[in-house]
Amino acid sequence: MYSLLRPLFFKLDAEKAHYTAITGLQTLLKIGGKSIVTNPINSDKRLEREVFGLKFKNPVGLAAGFDKNAKWIEELDQLGFGFIEIGTLTPKPQDGNEKPRLFRLKEDNALINRMGFNNEGVEIAIDRLKEVRKNKANKANIIIGGNIGKNKITPNEEATNDYLICFDVLFDYVDYFVVNVSSPNTPNLRELQEKKPLTELLQTLQNRNQEKQEPKPLLLKIAPDLTNSQLDDIIEIAKETKLAGIIATNTTISRENLKTESQKVESLGNGGLSGKPLKNRSTEVIAYLHQKSNAAFPIIGVGGIHSPKDALEKLEAGASLIQLYTGFVYEGWELISKINKEILLTK
């Protein structure tokens, strides 16, 4: 079905198409009910996985960035995702960068975005999460991750406070947390990936986490542009701060090996690249972390998954779970069931 709709969406500006697609999904669900988009295979008990203490109905999740403000959790859940990550959320609402800020590279099955953590603020998201959690069935069945960041106007020296605010406000309504210091679209944010500031940030959050009666899994999302030496630091930091896991990877600032004309790519300006061109590097990072750490922590693999084969490569490299974003945009919700079917065939 999505293959018939995609040409229509792709005639629109990429950001406008995003909201049009969601509106279309909501309409489909109202007209045809859950069965029109739900494939029973996604709930096959053989797909269940327990990772960092949580039971996932299947290993295919939705990456952060698609539902920044927790507006569409129940609709997206009905597509068959095993978990949904909201955000990136910041303490204060912010508009993000100027439009246009989301671009398709169709020849590469890729996107470039410089959204800039546009979101309505963590407090607004809480109101929506409360509604989702009111449904008793959803309390346990929808695994929700909270991806948190800092406001653009917050200097790096004060960033920890922004992360703590989001952590405290979200704590009762999400199942796990992701610390995002790897987006290339907030000025100087990636400086927080350096060993000293990152260790201090994660340890502060972990200390707060351990004060809770039931601490939540705390994960770190990293960039694909890190060197092996920096990845070694990530492994050391993850062990030292007792992280529950790593998400590998965010978008890349690299523009290497693209099919799209370089002049066109340059004209689009800065931003993070996602999609097929990121596939190999993301898998390399997963494999490096898994092998070098001796599988010391679970990894959620994300980056360039556009087919079941891509998904299996991530899992074989050492990922315990995977996430979709750009592949979901290009291939539609059928990709979820295709991946899960292939996983079952390999069992």
C-alpha positions, 0 to 999 in steps of 0.5 A: 500500500505504501508503495502506491502512496510514496510518489504522492508524498515525495512530490511534497516538501520533505517536512510537509510530507512527514506530517501529511503521511501521519495525517493519512495514517490516522485517517486510514486507522479511523476508516479501516481500523487497526487491521488495515496496517497491522501484520500479526507476524510482528506479535509472534512470540518467537520475536520477543527479546529481553534487553536491559531488563525490558521485554520487547515484543519484537526487535524492530523499533522506531528511532528518535526524530520521527515523533519528537513530541510524543504525538503519535505513539499509539498510531505508530505502535499499531504499525507493528514497531517493537518499541518507539523512541520519542524526542529529542526533547529539551527542557524549553520549547524551541523552533529548531533551525530555519526551514527548509531543513529536511531534504531527500537525496532520492538517488541515494535513498537518503535524507539530510536534516538540520532540524535542530531539536525542534520540539514543543518542550518536555512538559507538553510531551508529558501531557501526551504520555499521560494519555497513552499510559491511561490505557492499561493495555498500553502501560505494559505493551508499548515500550517507549524510550525518551531521547533527551538533549539540551536547548540551543541557547544553553551553553555546554557548561550548563548542559547537564542541568538541561539533561537532568530536567528532562530526565526528572520530568520524563522518568515516570512515563518512559521505559528507558532514556537515551542521552543525545550528544551526537546530533550535528545540528545543535552548535557545539553539541558534539563537543560533549562526546569528548571523554571528560565532559561525557563521563561527567554528564553520564555519571551525574545522570546515572547518580540521579537514576540510582536515587530512584526506587526503580532506576531506568535503563540509561543509553548513549547515542553516538555519532558514526564519525567517531574514530576507533580511539574515540570508540575505545573511550566510549567503551570505557565510559559505558563501563565506568558509568554502567550504561545499559547500552549504546545506540549506534549510530546517529546521522553523519556529517560525511558526504562521501560516496554519494550518487547525487551530484556533489553540486546539488549536495553542497547547495543543500548546506549542512546537516546530518546524512541518514539512509543507505549511505550510512549503512556500512559505517553504522554496521562497522561501529556496531561490530567494533563496539561489540567485539572490542567490549567483549559484548559488555553492553547491548547495542541498538543498531540504527543507520541505513536499514532499508531491507531485511538483509540490512537489518540482519547485518546489524544483528549479526554485527552485534546489535540486540535491537534495531531502529528505523527512520529513513528506511521507514520513510522510503520503504513504509511500514511494510518494512517492519513485518518484512524484517520480522519475517526474515528474522523468524526464517533465520531461527 
